[in-house]
């Protein structure tokens, strides 16, 4: 038997000519140009940092075919929202959203208010079977959050994270839909938590960073599209809670945050250290910072500690990094109370 016949018995390999490649259709979108159809998307942020607000807002806009922020067109599709961290607050959020947009029902939204441990045997099949039984063909499934859908296992393990991603892909492929996975940041807030294979498997990734006032209420969210596999990454998006009688989960575009003014002149040695770190995004160990700064060892140490205390820098695996954003990432006890006061 020839090698080509052996291969054809096990899998199909479609080689494309250059002309066939150029004639492939462009990517299609659930929300253009943010959420691709039939793709895996990640949305990560600090605890109580507004990421679940954004995920649910996106989901309901897609279910209604409404343009998000009035400018990001959506393809109307049923949505399954898995509120794995419980349904105590989601009812309040959905009701507020419906009231703000004058909706009496959301016919294409479906909710699961308990965890779906997708890595456990038989769970994916049971979930797809229920969609089949109810004849639901969603365009999007949202898992909020990864940690509450992961079950037993280790997020930092390549094997365990790979199993999780494969399970989510089986759900998405089984119903020809996209999956949005809500996730937490790591301890430093510099990236998403867990093994890097998670990011590598995604078609798009977004970070969500909150800015809060002195009362701990969210006053602005910054969304950054730091991965878009098949298109140009979208620019930063700034949103703020809209004024709708104090309701939560309703956003409008916001102006970008003002850049911090740094002091000038001979008293800017701390800012000089920060500039050094910003010029080396790969990170620097203490000795490297000391050599570039050209100051006393004790002074360099004190200024690095001061930058960390102010949230302008952090240390990870023995290297110092400038924070990409210096907004407040402090946790809140309840996201709903943070916006509604």
N, C-alpha and C positions, 0 to 999 in steps of 0.2 A: 504494500500500500504506500502511495507517495506521501510525502510530508504534507502537501496541500490537502489531501483527502483526510488525513488524521486531524488536521486543524479544523476542517469544516465540520467534523463530527462533534467537536466540543464547543466551539464558539464561532461567532461570525465576525470577521475582520473586514471592515469597510475602508479600503484605501481610497483617498480622494485625489483627483488631479488638481492642479492649481486652479483651473477654471471652476471646478466643482466647489473648491474651498471658497473662492471669491463669490460664489452664488449662494452660499449659505445665508439664511435669513438673519437679520440683526436680532439681538436679544429683545425679548418681550417683557413687559413689566406688570406687576401688580400695583406698584406705586412708582411712577417714573420720576427720576432715575435712581430710586433708592432700593426698592425691593423687586428683584427679578422674579419672573414666573418660574416655577419648578426649580427653585434654588434653596440653598440653606443660608440663613442669615443669622448673625449674632448681634446682640445689643447688650453691652455691659456697662456697669457703673457701680459706684459705691452703694452700700446698704442705705436705704431710705433716701436715695439720690435722685428719684424721679423716673428711673428707667421703666418701671411697671406702668406709670402714667402714660409714657410715650407708647409703649407696646400696646396697651389697651386702646389708646386714641387711634393709633394706626389701624388696629384690627377693626374698630367700629367704622372708621372712614371707608375701609375697603369693603366691608359688608354692605354698606349703603351706596357704594360707588361715588362717594363724595371726594372732591379734591382736598387733600390735606393742606391746611393753611391757605386754601383757596388757589394754590398754584401747582401742587404736585398731584397730577392726575392719577386716578386709580381705576383699576378694572374691577367692576362689581363682581364679588365672589363670596360664597358662604365662608365663614371663618369659625374654626374651633378654637376656643381659648381655654387652655388648661391652667387654671389658677391653683397650682400645686401647693402654694403656701397657705391655702385656705380661702374661703369665700366670705369672711366676715366683712371685709372692707369693699369687696368688688361690687356688691349690690349697690352700695352707696355711690360708688364712682359711676357705675353705669346709669343709675337714675339721674345723677347730676348732668351727665353728658346728654342724655335724652331730653331733659328739660331745657338745656341750653340750646339744642338744635330743633326743638319743637317736634320730637319724635314720640309717638305713643307705643311703638313696638319696633324691635329690630329683628325682622323675620329671618335674616340670614346669619344671625349670631347664635352660637351654641357654646355652652360653658360646661366644663368639668371642674368642680370645686374640691377635688381631692387629687393627691399625687398619682401620676401614671409612671410607674417604675419601668421604663422602656427596656432596661437591660435584663429584666427577669424573664424567664422562659414563658412563652405563651402570651405575654402582655401585648405585644405588637399585633399578633393574630387576633386576639380578642377585641382590641380597639378597632382594627380594620373591619372585623366582622360586625361590630355594632354600627359602624358607618354604613356598611352594606345593608344591614337589616332595616335601618331608617332611611336608606336611599339618599344619603347625603354625600355630595361630591364637593368638598371644600376647595377653595383656592389657596387657603392658608391655615396652618395649625400653629398655635403659639404655645410654647412650653415656658412657663413662668414659675419657677426658675430651673436652671440646669441642676443645681444642687438638690432640689426637691424632686427631680425626675431621675436622678442618677442611681438612687438606691445604694446598696452596699458596694464598696469599691473605693478606689483612690483616684481623685481627679488628676493627680500628678502622674499617674501611671499611663504610659503610652497604650498598653493593652486595654485597660479599662476605659480610657477616653475613646479609643478607637471603637470599642464595642458599643459605647453610647452613641457615637456619631453614626455608626452603621445602622443601629436600631432606628434612629430618627430618620435616616435616609430610606429605610424600608417602609416607614409610615408614609413619608412624602411620595415615594415612587408608587406605593400601593394605591394611592388615590390621585396621582398626578397633580400634586400641590406643592407649594412652598412651605418651609418650616422656619419660624422665627424663634430663636432660643435666647431667653433672657438670662444673663449671667452676672456674677459679681466680679469686682476688681480684686487684684492680689493685695497683699498686706501694704505695699507701698503706694497703691493706687496708680501705678504706672501702666498696667496692662490688665487684661482679663486673667482670672485665676485658672490654674490647672495646666495640663500639658499643652505644649504648643501645637500638637496635632489637631486640636480643636480649631484654632484659627486657620491652619493649613487646609482643613476640609471645607471651609465655608466659601460661598460665592460672594458674600458681602459681610462687612463688619462695621459696627458703629459704636462709638463710645458716647456715654451720656454723663456730663459733669454738671453738678448743680451749684448754684450760687445762692446763698441764703442771707437773710437779714439777721439782726441781732436776736430776734425771737426764734430763730431756727426755721423760719418759713421760706420756702423756695421762692425766689424772685426772678430767677432766670435759669434756663437749661441750655447747655451748649452741646450740640450733636456734631460729632466729627466722623465722617465716613473714611475710616483708615484702611479699608480694603474693598475693592469692587473688581471682581475677577475679569468680567467681560466688558467693562466700560471704564470711562474716566471717573475717578473718585469725585463725588460731589463735594462742594465747598462746605465750610462750617455753617451750621444752621443754628440760629439763636431764637429761642421761644420763651414766652413768659405766660403766667396764668392770666387769662382774660378776665375782665370784670363782668361777671354774670351773677350778681347777687351773692358773691362769696363762694360760688360753686368750685369744685375741683375738676381736674382732668380736661379743662377746656383751655386751649392754648392759642396764642396769636404770635406773630413774628415780633421779635424784640431787637433793639439795636445791639451791636456787639459791645462787650464790656470795655470800659476805658482802660487804656494801657497804663500801668503803674509808672509814675514818674520816678526816675532814679536820681538821686543827688549827684551833682557834678562837682568837679574840683578835687582838691587834694584829700578830701575826707571820704573818698569813694572806694576804699580798699575792699569793703565787703562786696560792693557791686562789681569790682574787678574780679573777685573770686567767682561770682555768679556768671560773669561774662566768659570766664575761662571754661566753666562747666558747660555753658550753652554752646560753646564752640567745639565741644567734644561730646556729641550725643552718645557715643559708644561707652561713655563712662571713664573715670580716671580714679586710680588709687591715690592714697594720701601722698605718697612720695612724688607722683607725677604732678599733682596739684602744687605741692611745695616747690618743685623745681621751676614750674612755669610762673608761679606767683612771685618768687624771689623775695619772700619775707621770712621772718623768724618762724621756727617750727611751732612755737606756742601760739603765736598770732594766727598762723594758718589754721591750727586746730580750733581755736576759739571762733574764728569767722565761719568755718564750716559748720560748727555746732549751732551758731546763730542762724545760719541759713536754713538748717534743718528745723530749728525751733519755730522759725517764721513760715515754714512750709514752702520755701523757695528751692529747697534741694532735699534729696534723700539718698540713703546709702543702701545698696543691694549687692550682696556677694562680694563685699570688700571694695566696691567702687562707688564713687559719688556721681550723682546725676542731677542736672537741673530739672525741676518740675516743669512739665509741659504746660501746666495751668496752675495758677496759685489761688484759685477760688476755694471757698470753704467746702470741705468734703465731710464735715462732722455729721454723725448719724443723728437721726430723729427717732423718737419712740413710735411715731405714727405718721405715715405719709399724708393721710387725709387731713389730720390736724395741722400739718405743716403749712398747707396752702390755705385751709379754711380758717385757721386760727381758732 
